[in-house]
Amino acid sequence: MAPLTLLLLCQVALYTIVTSKKACGRPPLSDGIDVSSLKSVYDVGEEVTLACEQGYTPSTPSPHKLACTPTQEWTATDLACTRRTCPIPRPLQDLVPGRTQVPFKTVLNYTCDEGYVMTGANESTCLADGTWSHPPPLCKAVSCALPKPPRDGRFVLDKAHTATSTMYGQGWTYECTPPKAPSFERGECLADGTATEPPVCRDISCPIPEGIPNGFLAFAVMRTHGYKGTVRYACNDHYVLDGQAENRCTNTGNWSTKPVCRGCPRPVLTPHVEALGLQLLSPPGTEAHLTCAPGYTTQSGVGVIICSVRGTWGRTEFVCQPKMCPAIDTPPNAEMHFEDNLYQSRVNFTCNEGYNLHGASSVVCQENAEWSASSPECKVVTCGPPPIPDNARIVKPKSRMYLLWNLDSSTHVSNGNLPQSRTHRSWSHVLPHHEQLQGHHQIWLHGRLHPFW
């Protein structure tokens, strides 16, 4: 038991001695600083000299050192390491606009377009000294042997030269001895280094040429035509030719694409918009000036459209709106009936009961933004004197609506109402009959008998 106790005491003492010693761990450093020679633990007071990794440039040339302090911390450093760069090769600068350098360790991979063969390395790396591991390669066009001519024909190179080979992309035309035509007309040097095989020469004819809409054949013999035979087209008045005027008999036995006679018909415009001075058909380039119909005025848009070469008018946002007449006040003793005061709107007038209309009963908003007439007047209705029955007299001859009669003592009113004035200026009833009365005088007032003294 004693040996075991002694062993534990030794281990505790050893642990206390080791752990009580102060030290610093590996210093924290930024990217690009060389850490290959650093240790895991440093004693207090021990220094470390810092340097940049290969391919990095220090922020300052002076030596940079760190020291482990008694607080087990490292002193500060201002060292910053920046990657070196390589210039982008000139042939590639257009592919990365705005950049002229790439950082250290960048790898460029090169490929050639179809029909070209690479000479040189297909990969290059930006080195630590700011140079490339390999120069840019060259891409050379594939070469082809001269093409074979067709039987009963020949080939004609696009660019004459005396070499015994052609380069990728170079082309030629096949020709046959007239009147034969080649089964195809064009050949070229292909990407795999071979030339197009020659065509077959054969007899070809095109049918009698046909006319075109809105045009005519200006020069043509109305028969079948052999290979490369031609005719010419022209357009009727006000039309413009779109395409080649000359039409050719091709190696397929068909005519080449016919031209088209184009023109712009009258444009379809938004409501109340008019185009000035246009014929039924206008040639391309014609300007149409737009205006608003009578009674309307411009709301928005530009009043010009142009006939295009396709035979269509340009788009327009030209919009017209109806003109507006001044507001009308309701005349005294009248009523107005209307929806608005825009062009072609109508206003109707009616007079209140007891009034007659003097003037137009309705007015219309005209194209000059003025009403067709002035507002009417409503004047009070007046009646002439009523007929006077026998043995009666008028008591209030100027009463506005009702008139009174004074009946003498020998008569009375019966079987009727006293007449009253109406708006049509006539009396509404005939005079009542009267009979002998006894006592004081009577009058008929507002539909009732009243004593009169």
Secondary structure, 3 states (H helix, E strand, C coil): CHHHHHHHHHHHHHHHHHHCCCEEECCCCCCCECCCCCCCEEECCCEEEECECCCEEECCCCCEEEEECCCCCECCCCCCEEECEEECCHHHHHHCCCCCEEECCCEEECCCCCCEEEECCCEEEECCCCCECCCCCEEEECEEECCCCCCCEEEEECCCCCCCEEECCCEEEEEECCCEEECCCEEEECCCCCECCCCCEEECEECCCCCCCCEEEEECCCCCEECCCEEEEEECCCCEEECCCEEEECCCCCECCCCEEECEECCCCCCCEEEECCCCEECCCCEEEEEECCCEEEEECCCEEEECCCCCECCCCCEEEECECCCCCCCCCEEEECCCCECCCEEEEEECCCEEEECCCEEEECCCCCECCCCCEEEECCCCCCCCCCCEEECCCCCCCECCEEECCCCEEECCCCCEECCCCCECCCCCEEECCCCCEEEEECCEEEEEC
